Amino acid sequence: MEIQNILSTLHLSVLNVDDCRAQNWNYRNVVSPFSRIYLIKNGDGRIMHNQRRFELKPEKLYLIPSFTSCNYESNSFIEHYYIHFVPVIYGGINVFDLINFEYEVNATELMCDSVKRICELNPGRGLTEHDPSRYSQSNLLPQGELLDSPKQVARYFDTQGILLQLFSKFINTSGKSLIRPIVNQNLIVKQAVEYIRKNHTRPIALSELAGAGNLSCDYFSRLFLKIMGTRPIDYINRKRIESAQMQLVTTNDPIEKVAIDNGIDNFPYFNRMFKRYTYATPGEYRKLHRLV
């Protein structure tokens, strides 16, 4: 599928939006199945993710991708707007695997007005509890929206259009190509990533991936590392855990079933690997982030 066709299916599903003032904003190892945009108004705070430390400054916009481990710090208070959303592309492709994004951008007056407009369009969508360790079913919005009136449909499209514009401001446009090598530089690795996406629920041998490109396992592994920045087995495990995270917060399936559904039939191993990537056990993660 051409990149234009892939990106044309992008949908940003809004969960929570609000204007708030948070005290003692100090949380560690927060890993959420949704992405976040922050517009800082006032206060003192920092966010650490993707091996970078961001000093939060007024009139700046910040992006935290879904399934990203991050730490929050504030010595006093942080006054900000927040937007929690899930980027969805047909077929389950992760937009953050396709495009290089910046995580901090200057907020123009128009961008500030856009964030405020999204809040106006979505009243009552704020979290009642701002500590991620206390998120529960009662204060996270369920997936999907009721669109049973022309007014709600208009508000929905208005929100989508504005949020897509904001999201686009984080795209890294400094290079010749906006798209990561997975799309336009190496067909073999692109096909391997697509194969992993479709088959991560069953065991995948490295020889399967390498053999599809008529490569040795060693050469393919080095090529995959060069392009994707990680070894094939680590990428497979990450995709399994991401899928398990989403299943945990959107269903009531037993944890053992979640493990099996995502290609891991060794339950203790699933628990260890899940905690390695999310800093929480599957049960703890479901309690913190569940949407159903």
Backbone bond lengths (Angstrom), bond angles and torsions (degrees), N, CA, C in turn:
res aa  C-N    CA-C-N  psi(-1)  N-CA   C-N-CA  omega(-1)  CA-C   N-CA-C  phi
1 M - - - 1.462 - - 1.526 109.14 -
2 E 1.337 118.33 131.72 1.447 122.32 178.97 1.522 110.35 -65.19
3 I 1.356 114.46 151.90 1.458 119.13 -176.58 1.526 111.54 -60.19
4 Q 1.352 117.45 -34.94 1.472 119.48 179.07 1.523 111.04 -62.43
5 N 1.335 115.81 -40.57 1.463 119.83 179.67 1.528 111.28 -69.08
6 I 1.344 116.38 -36.83 1.463 119.99 178.77 1.521 110.15 -63.93
7 L 1.333 116.71 -50.09 1.460 120.29 -175.88 1.521 112.51 -70.96
8 S 1.328 117.37 -22.04 1.465 119.58 179.09 1.529 111.78 -67.77
9 T 1.339 116.90 -15.69 1.474 120.09 179.46 1.528 111.87 -93.40
10 L 1.335 118.09 1.33 1.465 120.82 -177.41 1.525 111.06 -64.02
11 H 1.323 114.91 130.09 1.462 122.28 177.27 1.519 108.26 -133.03
12 L 1.323 117.53 133.86 1.458 122.16 179.62 1.520 108.55 -106.24
13 S 1.321 116.18 106.87 1.462 122.08 -177.19 1.532 109.61 -89.56
14 V 1.325 116.79 111.60 1.461 121.99 -175.45 1.532 110.52 -78.38
15 L 1.324 115.66 133.29 1.460 121.63 176.59 1.524 111.18 -105.61
16 N 1.338 116.10 -60.42 1.461 120.65 -175.47 1.517 111.04 -135.16
17 V 1.319 117.54 141.09 1.461 123.46 173.28 1.517 108.16 -144.50
18 D 1.337 115.67 144.58 1.464 118.43 177.64 1.525 109.88 -176.35
19 D 1.318 113.96 168.92 1.456 124.88 173.64 1.524 105.95 -112.08
20 C 1.327 118.14 120.98 1.464 117.81 -174.84 1.525 111.99 -144.59
21 R 1.309 114.45 165.46 1.464 123.42 174.27 1.524 106.64 -122.77
22 A 1.313 117.05 114.27 1.466 121.86 -175.59 1.522 109.95 -105.06
23 Q 1.326 115.80 133.22 1.463 122.71 176.10 1.529 109.35 -100.75
24 N 1.315 115.73 145.14 1.474 120.62 174.71 1.530 111.27 49.88
25 W 1.306 114.78 57.57 1.461 122.91 -176.11 1.527 108.13 -82.05
26 N 1.332 117.49 77.76 1.458 120.86 -175.32 1.529 109.65 -131.39
27 Y 1.333 115.81 97.41 1.456 122.15 -178.19 1.524 108.52 -132.88
28 R 1.323 116.25 145.29 1.461 120.55 -178.47 1.530 110.79 -123.98
29 N 1.333 113.85 149.28 1.464 121.88 174.89 1.529 112.07 54.09
30 V 1.326 115.65 47.65 1.464 121.07 176.43 1.530 108.09 -84.40
31 V 1.321 117.33 121.83 1.472 122.25 178.96 1.526 106.99 -128.34
32 S 1.318 117.04 109.23 1.462 120.95 -175.24 1.523 111.22 -112.65
33 P 1.345 117.80 149.29 1.461 120.77 177.76 1.522 112.53 -80.94
34 F 1.321 117.46 5.91 1.464 121.21 176.87 1.523 109.90 -123.59
35 S 1.324 116.55 160.19 1.464 122.62 177.24 1.524 109.51 -92.35
36 R 1.348 115.50 161.88 1.456 120.52 -176.89 1.529 110.35 -133.87
37 I 1.314 116.44 141.96 1.456 122.84 168.53 1.523 107.16 -122.32
38 Y 1.331 116.28 131.37 1.457 121.71 177.37 1.527 109.82 -118.82
39 L 1.319 116.29 138.26 1.463 123.02 168.57 1.521 106.33 -116.47
40 I 1.329 116.85 115.92 1.456 121.53 -175.23 1.530 110.11 -86.02
41 K 1.326 115.25 133.33 1.467 121.61 177.89 1.526 111.76 -104.02
42 N 1.321 116.48 -44.93 1.457 119.99 -174.74 1.525 108.65 -165.37
43 G 1.340 116.33 163.40 1.442 120.52 174.45 1.515 113.61 109.74
44 D 1.313 115.47 -167.08 1.452 122.58 -175.41 1.525 108.82 -133.36
45 G 1.332 117.48 125.78 1.452 119.49 -179.56 1.505 113.06 -169.19
46 R 1.327 115.60 164.87 1.460 123.03 178.87 1.520 109.69 -141.93
47 I 1.328 115.49 150.89 1.462 122.10 172.95 1.524 107.67 -130.92
48 M 1.328 116.77 136.04 1.457 121.55 176.22 1.526 109.42 -118.71
49 H 1.324 116.58 122.93 1.468 121.28 173.81 1.515 108.88 -161.83
50 N 1.334 116.13 158.85 1.466 122.65 -178.33 1.533 111.74 51.12
51 Q 1.349 115.57 43.49 1.460 122.78 178.26 1.536 113.39 59.41
52 R 1.340 117.26 25.04 1.465 120.77 178.81 1.525 110.20 -132.52
53 R 1.326 115.01 151.78 1.458 122.32 178.18 1.531 107.69 -113.64
54 F 1.321 116.30 125.73 1.459 121.84 -178.59 1.523 109.49 -113.35
55 E 1.350 116.25 118.95 1.457 121.18 172.47 1.529 106.99 -82.53
56 L 1.327 116.63 116.32 1.457 120.77 -174.32 1.527 110.65 -72.60
57 K 1.323 115.81 125.85 1.457 121.30 -174.72 1.526 110.43 -126.40
58 P 1.334 116.78 146.87 1.476 119.81 177.92 1.523 111.60 -58.77
59 E 1.317 115.20 149.19 1.458 123.43 179.39 1.524 112.55 61.22
60 K 1.333 116.25 31.44 1.465 122.49 173.11 1.515 108.53 -121.45
61 L 1.327 115.43 147.18 1.459 121.22 173.84 1.527 108.46 -107.77
62 Y 1.350 116.36 139.68 1.457 121.94 -179.24 1.522 109.34 -126.91
63 L 1.341 115.25 140.32 1.469 122.10 178.91 1.521 109.17 -118.53
64 I 1.336 116.63 131.98 1.462 122.40 171.72 1.525 107.63 -121.28
65 P 1.339 118.43 112.24 1.462 120.52 -179.72 1.525 112.58 -64.92
66 S 1.306 116.43 154.61 1.466 121.52 175.55 1.526 110.32 -61.35
67 F 1.336 116.07 153.88 1.460 124.40 178.16 1.538 112.15 59.66
68 T 1.326 116.44 29.85 1.460 121.81 178.88 1.527 109.45 -110.94
69 S 1.319 116.98 126.73 1.452 120.37 178.02 1.525 109.86 -75.44
70 C 1.331 116.91 129.87 1.464 119.38 -179.02 1.526 110.60 -144.82
71 N 1.330 115.07 156.62 1.456 123.31 175.62 1.521 109.04 -116.70
72 Y 1.338 116.49 142.95 1.462 122.80 178.21 1.526 108.85 -117.21
73 E 1.335 116.62 140.23 1.455 120.99 176.43 1.523 110.09 -140.09
74 S 1.327 116.74 142.23 1.461 122.49 173.70 1.519 108.18 -153.75
75 N 1.331 116.15 128.06 1.460 120.28 -179.43 1.521 112.71 -82.43
76 S 1.325 117.03 -18.02 1.463 119.64 -178.91 1.522 110.31 -138.32
77 F 1.309 117.15 -81.82 1.459 121.35 179.44 1.522 108.14 -148.50
78 I 1.318 115.56 162.59 1.453 121.15 175.20 1.522 107.90 -138.29
79 E 1.320 116.20 119.86 1.460 122.37 -178.86 1.524 107.41 -102.38
80 H 1.324 116.90 122.85 1.458 118.96 -171.14 1.528 112.01 -160.01
81 Y 1.337 114.31 161.51 1.456 122.34 166.13 1.524 107.29 -96.37
82 Y 1.330 117.48 146.01 1.455 119.96 174.26 1.525 110.05 -134.02
83 I 1.326 114.88 147.98 1.466 123.08 175.01 1.523 106.80 -131.50
84 H 1.323 117.25 118.30 1.466 122.76 174.46 1.524 107.84 -102.96
85 F 1.327 117.24 128.85 1.454 120.36 -176.87 1.521 110.35 -151.66
86 V 1.344 115.31 160.77 1.464 121.68 178.14 1.529 108.42 -115.94
87 P 1.350 117.97 114.65 1.475 119.99 174.84 1.530 109.22 -76.67
88 V 1.314 116.81 123.94 1.461 121.87 -177.43 1.523 109.61 -122.39
89 I 1.335 116.35 128.87 1.463 122.28 173.99 1.514 107.73 -121.94
90 Y 1.314 117.16 139.89 1.466 121.89 -179.61 1.528 110.39 -52.59
91 G 1.340 115.48 132.02 1.456 120.77 179.31 1.509 113.46 92.60
92 G 1.351 117.60 -0.49 1.455 120.59 176.97 1.508 115.27 80.66
93 I 1.330 118.40 13.94 1.465 121.34 178.25 1.525 109.28 -69.60
94 N 1.318 117.03 140.59 1.461 122.79 179.01 1.524 109.15 -90.16
95 V 1.334 117.47 119.20 1.469 120.81 -177.63 1.519 110.92 -60.75
96 F 1.345 117.66 -27.89 1.462 119.97 179.99 1.525 111.99 -75.25
97 D 1.342 117.31 -11.77 1.464 121.11 171.73 1.523 111.26 -84.69
98 L 1.313 117.00 -15.35 1.460 121.07 -174.45 1.525 113.36 -98.13
99 I 1.319 116.99 -37.33 1.458 121.89 -168.73 1.518 110.37 -125.30
100 N 1.319 116.91 142.58 1.452 121.81 174.42 1.526 109.74 -82.38
101 F 1.326 116.80 124.40 1.459 121.86 -178.85 1.522 111.18 -114.67
102 E 1.331 115.22 149.58 1.459 122.02 164.38 1.527 107.40 -86.64
103 Y 1.325 116.41 158.37 1.466 119.92 -179.99 1.527 112.63 -112.18
104 E 1.328 117.10 -6.21 1.458 121.93 177.87 1.523 108.37 -141.64
105 V 1.333 117.83 127.06 1.460 121.82 178.57 1.524 109.27 -138.17
106 N 1.336 115.64 154.03 1.455 120.37 174.66 1.525 109.35 -69.89
107 A 1.307 116.76 137.43 1.469 121.77 -178.84 1.531 109.32 -97.87
108 T 1.310 116.38 113.68 1.459 120.04 174.81 1.527 109.31 -73.01
109 E 1.321 115.81 169.63 1.467 119.28 177.67 1.523 111.00 -59.88
110 L 1.337 116.46 -38.87 1.457 120.59 179.22 1.530 110.78 -64.74
111 M 1.329 117.50 -40.65 1.462 120.93 179.67 1.531 110.83 -66.46
112 C 1.328 117.14 -39.69 1.470 120.47 176.09 1.526 110.58 -62.02
113 D 1.325 115.67 -43.68 1.466 120.06 178.23 1.522 111.27 -63.26
114 S 1.337 116.33 -34.10 1.467 120.33 179.77 1.521 111.34 -66.29
115 V 1.340 116.94 -42.64 1.469 120.33 177.80 1.528 109.65 -61.79
116 K 1.328 116.34 -45.20 1.468 120.15 179.66 1.524 110.91 -62.62
117 R 1.338 116.81 -36.87 1.461 120.83 -179.69 1.530 110.87 -65.96
118 I 1.328 117.64 -39.79 1.464 120.53 177.59 1.525 110.09 -61.02
119 C 1.324 117.10 -40.11 1.472 120.44 177.14 1.530 110.64 -63.47
120 E 1.325 117.25 -41.39 1.462 121.20 179.58 1.530 111.04 -64.40
121 L 1.336 116.18 -36.59 1.459 120.90 -178.50 1.526 112.78 -74.51
122 N 1.331 117.26 -18.26 1.462 121.19 -174.10 1.530 111.04 -128.59
123 P 1.322 118.16 61.82 1.466 120.49 179.73 1.531 111.31 -66.37
124 G 1.307 115.48 149.75 1.462 119.82 177.91 1.507 114.70 75.88
125 R 1.325 117.83 13.83 1.470 120.73 -179.44 1.520 112.58 -103.62
126 G 1.323 117.95 15.84 1.448 120.46 178.91 1.515 111.75 -81.82
127 L 1.331 116.18 154.18 1.458 121.95 175.20 1.526 109.40 -72.00
128 T 1.318 116.93 141.00 1.453 120.79 174.19 1.518 111.41 -87.34
129 E 1.326 116.56 -12.51 1.462 122.09 178.19 1.520 107.87 -137.11
130 H 1.332 117.44 124.69 1.461 120.97 -173.88 1.527 113.77 -100.14
131 D 1.313 117.73 0.02 1.451 121.70 175.33 1.524 108.10 -87.58
132 P 1.361 118.77 115.21 1.473 120.13 -178.26 1.524 113.45 -56.23
133 S 1.335 117.61 -27.50 1.460 119.63 -179.69 1.517 112.11 -72.07
134 R 1.357 117.41 -9.22 1.456 120.82 -179.23 1.528 112.49 -116.76
135 Y 1.338 116.42 6.84 1.459 118.12 175.82 1.523 108.67 -57.24
136 S 1.308 117.58 140.75 1.461 121.09 178.78 1.508 110.16 -146.43
137 Q 1.288 114.25 177.29 1.468 120.43 -179.97 1.529 111.30 -56.84
138 S 1.317 117.75 -31.35 1.459 121.04 -173.14 1.515 113.72 -75.19
139 N 1.351 118.74 -19.86 1.445 117.81 -176.29 1.526 114.64 -124.52
140 L 1.326 117.15 13.12 1.456 121.19 168.99 1.523 107.55 -112.01
141 L 1.316 116.84 132.37 1.462 119.58 -178.77 1.516 110.60 -69.67
142 P 1.320 118.82 142.38 1.465 121.16 176.27 1.517 110.47 -69.71
143 Q 1.314 115.34 159.56 1.460 119.57 176.59 1.528 109.50 -68.11
144 G 1.317 114.39 148.58 1.450 119.26 179.14 1.515 111.53 90.56
145 E 1.328 117.04 157.09 1.442 122.19 -178.90 1.519 109.38 -135.14
146 L 1.327 116.14 147.72 1.450 120.54 176.03 1.519 108.56 -81.67
147 L 1.322 115.96 120.25 1.467 121.32 -179.76 1.520 107.79 -122.60
148 D 1.330 115.16 67.05 1.458 119.16 -174.58 1.524 113.45 -108.36
149 S 1.336 116.01 18.90 1.464 119.29 175.14 1.522 108.67 -151.02
150 P 1.347 118.32 152.76 1.470 120.59 178.01 1.524 112.54 -55.94
151 K 1.326 117.65 -36.15 1.456 121.36 -179.76 1.523 110.90 -63.90
152 Q 1.340 116.80 -42.18 1.466 120.40 179.72 1.524 111.21 -68.04
153 V 1.330 116.54 -37.99 1.466 120.04 177.80 1.526 110.34 -63.76
154 A 1.324 117.26 -43.56 1.464 121.58 179.36 1.528 110.25 -62.52
155 R 1.323 116.90 -42.83 1.466 121.13 179.23 1.528 110.93 -64.08
156 Y 1.329 115.65 -38.91 1.460 120.99 179.05 1.528 110.96 -61.84
157 F 1.326 117.80 -49.10 1.467 120.77 -179.79 1.520 111.47 -67.17
158 D 1.316 116.82 -36.44 1.460 120.84 177.64 1.518 110.04 -61.33
159 T 1.338 116.55 -46.21 1.466 121.52 179.20 1.524 111.30 -61.98
160 Q 1.347 116.57 -45.18 1.465 120.67 180.00 1.522 111.91 -58.92
161 G 1.331 115.85 -46.80 1.467 119.91 -177.91 1.518 112.25 -62.47
162 I 1.329 116.46 -44.94 1.457 120.23 -178.96 1.521 111.12 -66.83
163 L 1.351 116.58 -43.33 1.458 119.91 -178.01 1.529 111.38 -66.56
164 L 1.319 117.55 -37.78 1.469 120.12 176.50 1.532 110.84 -61.88
165 Q 1.334 116.59 -40.00 1.462 119.68 177.52 1.521 111.14 -63.12
166 L 1.327 116.82 -43.92 1.465 120.22 178.55 1.529 110.95 -63.01
167 F 1.323 115.77 -45.32 1.465 121.54 -179.23 1.529 110.61 -58.62
168 S 1.326 116.35 -38.35 1.469 120.65 -178.29 1.521 112.35 -65.33
169 K 1.329 118.03 -24.19 1.462 121.28 -178.04 1.525 112.01 -69.25
170 F 1.337 116.96 -16.10 1.463 120.21 -179.88 1.530 112.71 -90.36
171 I 1.321 118.14 -5.56 1.465 120.31 -179.48 1.518 109.96 -66.88
172 N 1.330 116.09 131.43 1.460 121.37 178.28 1.530 108.90 -77.16
173 T 1.314 116.30 110.42 1.474 121.41 -176.76 1.521 112.35 -104.61
174 S 1.335 117.58 14.72 1.466 120.04 -174.44 1.522 113.35 -77.00
175 G 1.340 117.29 -24.99 1.459 119.82 -177.78 1.512 113.02 -93.01
176 K 1.327 115.93 176.73 1.464 120.77 178.40 1.520 111.03 -71.70
177 S 1.330 115.62 -30.41 1.451 119.75 -179.30 1.519 109.81 -121.02
178 L 1.339 116.72 134.08 1.459 121.08 176.84 1.516 110.77 -81.72
179 I 1.314 116.49 -23.66 1.456 121.22 -170.96 1.518 110.53 -93.90
180 R 1.311 116.28 138.08 1.451 120.74 -179.87 1.526 111.53 -66.91
181 P 1.329 118.03 162.53 1.462 121.38 -177.67 1.514 114.40 -55.53
182 I 1.354 117.28 -24.80 1.461 119.22 179.71 1.521 111.67 -53.94
183 V 1.342 117.72 -29.35 1.445 121.14 -174.37 1.517 112.22 -94.48
184 N 1.348 118.46 -43.71 1.455 117.69 -166.44 1.518 115.35 -128.10
185 Q 1.328 119.53 11.50 1.456 118.10 -177.45 1.517 113.93 -125.13
186 N 1.291 118.60 -21.32 1.467 117.90 -178.59 1.515 110.74 -150.15
187 L 1.308 114.86 102.82 1.454 120.69 -175.05 1.528 111.66 -63.44
188 I 1.311 118.16 -35.36 1.463 120.84 -177.80 1.524 110.82 -62.68
189 V 1.334 116.46 -47.23 1.462 120.15 -179.80 1.525 110.35 -69.59
190 K 1.330 116.79 -37.45 1.464 119.96 176.86 1.525 110.36 -58.47
191 Q 1.345 116.50 -44.74 1.464 119.81 -179.88 1.527 111.14 -67.12
192 A 1.330 117.13 -35.55 1.464 120.40 178.30 1.526 110.87 -65.29
193 V 1.333 117.03 -41.72 1.464 121.11 179.26 1.526 109.94 -64.17
194 E 1.320 116.61 -41.09 1.466 120.68 178.48 1.527 110.11 -65.29
195 Y 1.326 116.65 -39.06 1.465 121.03 178.83 1.534 110.21 -64.52
196 I 1.329 116.40 -42.42 1.469 120.62 177.81 1.518 110.23 -62.21
197 R 1.319 117.42 -42.41 1.464 121.08 -179.11 1.523 111.08 -59.71
198 K 1.316 116.69 -38.76 1.456 120.47 -176.54 1.523 113.19 -84.28
199 N 1.336 118.21 -20.40 1.462 120.56 -170.93 1.525 113.94 -125.18
200 H 1.340 118.48 14.63 1.460 119.95 -175.70 1.531 112.34 -66.92
201 T 1.339 117.33 -12.48 1.469 120.18 -178.69 1.529 111.98 -82.40
202 R 1.310 117.78 0.58 1.465 120.99 176.24 1.524 108.57 -133.20
203 P 1.333 118.35 163.87 1.471 120.13 178.05 1.529 111.46 -58.57
204 I 1.314 117.08 136.75 1.465 122.66 178.20 1.520 108.17 -124.75
205 A 1.315 116.90 119.82 1.465 121.51 178.74 1.527 109.44 -86.65
206 L 1.325 116.06 143.48 1.460 120.35 177.42 1.521 110.58 -57.79
207 S 1.341 116.65 -33.83 1.466 120.57 -179.60 1.526 111.48 -63.94
208 E 1.343 117.32 -30.67 1.472 120.22 176.19 1.521 110.67 -61.92
209 L 1.333 115.79 -47.15 1.457 120.71 -177.11 1.523 111.36 -69.00
210 A 1.328 115.82 -44.31 1.462 119.55 -178.73 1.526 110.98 -68.96
211 G 1.343 116.17 -40.02 1.462 120.23 -177.78 1.511 113.22 -63.68
212 A 1.331 117.30 -31.24 1.469 119.98 179.62 1.526 111.37 -62.24
213 G 1.344 116.55 -27.30 1.465 120.37 178.25 1.506 113.18 -105.22
214 N 1.347 116.14 11.56 1.467 122.36 -179.00 1.532 111.39 56.20
215 L 1.334 116.18 41.79 1.460 121.84 -179.98 1.518 109.57 -117.04
216 S 1.333 115.94 157.28 1.460 119.57 172.24 1.525 108.05 -72.78
217 C 1.331 116.11 156.40 1.466 120.23 -179.63 1.523 111.08 -60.59
218 D 1.339 116.53 -41.23 1.462 119.99 -178.26 1.531 111.17 -64.62
219 Y 1.331 116.52 -46.00 1.467 119.65 -178.58 1.535 110.18 -65.80
220 F 1.332 116.09 -43.13 1.464 118.95 179.93 1.520 110.97 -61.99
221 S 1.340 117.17 -41.73 1.457 120.58 -179.33 1.519 110.73 -62.00
222 R 1.332 117.38 -41.53 1.465 120.64 178.74 1.526 111.10 -67.89
223 L 1.331 116.73 -38.40 1.460 120.56 178.34 1.527 110.66 -65.56
224 F 1.321 116.72 -43.00 1.463 121.35 179.23 1.532 110.08 -62.26
225 L 1.336 116.57 -42.89 1.464 121.23 179.01 1.525 110.92 -62.42
226 K 1.320 116.84 -42.03 1.469 121.05 -178.86 1.523 110.94 -62.20
227 I 1.320 117.05 -42.37 1.462 120.83 -174.13 1.515 112.26 -85.45
228 M 1.337 116.91 -42.00 1.460 120.77 -173.96 1.523 113.78 -96.45
229 G 1.351 116.68 -14.18 1.454 119.12 179.16 1.517 113.89 80.20
230 T 1.324 118.20 9.78 1.456 122.43 179.79 1.524 109.22 -154.74
231 R 1.329 117.09 157.47 1.452 121.12 177.69 1.528 110.22 -72.88
232 P 1.352 117.64 155.10 1.468 119.91 -178.71 1.522 113.39 -56.45
233 I 1.339 118.54 -41.98 1.466 119.96 -177.48 1.517 111.04 -66.22
234 D 1.338 116.88 -36.89 1.459 119.66 177.90 1.525 110.67 -67.28
235 Y 1.330 116.55 -38.12 1.464 120.29 178.35 1.526 110.53 -65.23
236 I 1.329 116.40 -43.28 1.472 120.63 178.85 1.524 110.06 -60.90
237 N 1.329 116.46 -47.05 1.463 120.12 -179.81 1.517 111.73 -62.38
238 R 1.338 117.20 -40.80 1.454 120.60 178.84 1.526 110.75 -61.82
239 K 1.323 117.76 -42.43 1.466 120.54 179.86 1.526 110.81 -67.30
240 R 1.324 117.46 -36.21 1.461 119.91 176.66 1.530 110.83 -64.73
241 I 1.319 116.65 -42.79 1.459 119.73 -179.22 1.524 110.88 -69.57
242 E 1.324 118.52 -38.78 1.465 120.51 176.60 1.527 110.63 -60.28
243 S 1.339 115.71 -43.24 1.459 119.94 178.80 1.530 110.39 -65.20
244 A 1.332 116.53 -39.53 1.462 120.67 178.48 1.526 110.89 -65.97
245 Q 1.329 117.50 -39.12 1.459 120.83 177.65 1.528 110.57 -57.94
246 M 1.321 116.08 -47.03 1.460 119.93 -178.61 1.528 110.80 -65.81
247 Q 1.336 117.62 -39.88 1.462 120.74 179.10 1.529 111.10 -65.38
248 L 1.321 116.71 -37.37 1.463 120.61 -179.77 1.524 112.32 -64.27
249 V 1.345 116.87 -38.24 1.471 118.91 -174.70 1.524 112.94 -91.86
250 T 1.330 117.68 -10.14 1.470 119.36 -177.42 1.517 113.38 -114.94
251 T 1.362 117.26 -2.78 1.467 120.21 178.20 1.523 109.13 -137.09
252 N 1.312 115.42 169.84 1.464 121.86 173.21 1.526 111.34 -105.14
253 D 1.333 117.46 19.01 1.465 121.82 -179.80 1.527 110.65 -58.14
254 P 1.333 118.64 139.32 1.466 120.80 174.13 1.529 110.37 -56.12
255 I 1.320 115.96 149.04 1.464 120.01 -176.48 1.521 111.27 -61.65
256 E 1.329 117.36 -35.53 1.466 120.22 177.60 1.526 110.67 -60.68
257 K 1.334 117.37 -39.18 1.464 120.85 178.45 1.529 110.77 -67.91
258 V 1.336 116.37 -38.44 1.461 120.11 177.65 1.525 109.96 -59.87
259 A 1.335 116.40 -42.64 1.462 120.09 179.27 1.524 110.84 -62.01
260 I 1.322 117.00 -49.01 1.471 121.14 -178.58 1.518 111.08 -64.91
261 D 1.339 117.12 -41.29 1.463 120.92 179.87 1.522 112.16 -61.16
262 N 1.322 116.68 -22.36 1.462 120.76 -178.58 1.519 112.74 -110.68
263 G 1.333 114.47 26.91 1.453 119.88 168.01 1.508 116.42 82.76
264 I 1.349 118.19 15.08 1.465 120.83 -178.79 1.526 108.61 -126.11
265 D 1.328 117.18 108.13 1.463 119.84 -177.56 1.520 112.93 -97.37
266 N 1.326 117.00 0.17 1.458 122.19 175.87 1.528 107.39 -98.49
267 F 1.351 116.64 102.74 1.462 120.38 -171.76 1.528 113.10 -64.24
268 P 1.349 120.68 -45.98 1.478 119.49 177.15 1.528 112.47 -59.20
269 Y 1.347 116.64 -38.85 1.466 120.40 178.08 1.522 110.38 -64.79
270 F 1.343 116.81 -40.94 1.461 120.62 177.54 1.528 110.26 -59.32
271 N 1.329 117.08 -45.23 1.466 120.84 179.06 1.519 111.73 -59.91
272 R 1.342 116.19 -44.91 1.474 119.80 -179.10 1.521 111.14 -64.94
273 M 1.334 116.88 -44.71 1.462 120.20 -178.30 1.529 110.86 -67.71
274 F 1.340 116.75 -39.49 1.461 120.37 179.45 1.526 109.98 -61.04
275 K 1.335 116.86 -43.89 1.466 120.08 -179.37 1.518 111.24 -68.63
276 R 1.315 117.04 -32.30 1.467 120.67 178.03 1.528 111.00 -60.73
277 Y 1.323 116.92 -39.92 1.467 120.68 -176.68 1.527 113.49 -88.75
278 T 1.322 118.10 -27.69 1.471 119.95 -173.03 1.524 113.94 -117.07
279 Y 1.316 117.75 -7.36 1.472 123.14 -178.60 1.535 111.93 64.78
280 A 1.307 117.25 21.37 1.462 121.94 177.09 1.515 108.44 -148.65
281 T 1.339 117.00 154.43 1.456 120.17 173.19 1.525 108.53 -74.04
282 P 1.327 119.21 162.61 1.472 120.00 177.11 1.519 112.47 -55.34
283 G 1.343 117.22 -41.35 1.458 119.98 179.99 1.517 112.23 -64.94
284 E 1.329 116.93 -42.38 1.465 120.84 178.09 1.526 110.73 -64.20
285 Y 1.338 115.75 -41.68 1.464 119.68 -178.47 1.525 110.73 -63.85
286 R 1.328 117.21 -43.20 1.466 120.21 179.27 1.527 110.06 -62.14
287 K 1.300 117.91 -41.76 1.461 120.72 -178.94 1.526 110.79 -64.27
288 L 1.310 118.49 -36.01 1.462 122.82 -177.27 1.521 112.99 -75.84
289 H 1.345 117.28 -34.72 1.466 120.05 -166.57 1.505 115.75 -123.94
290 R 1.314 120.08 2.86 1.459 120.34 -170.17 1.529 111.93 -60.17
291 L 1.335 114.48 143.29 1.461 122.41 -178.81 1.522 112.11 -109.66
292 V 1.357 118.23 -5.58 1.465 120.78 -179.00 1.515 109.33 -125.17
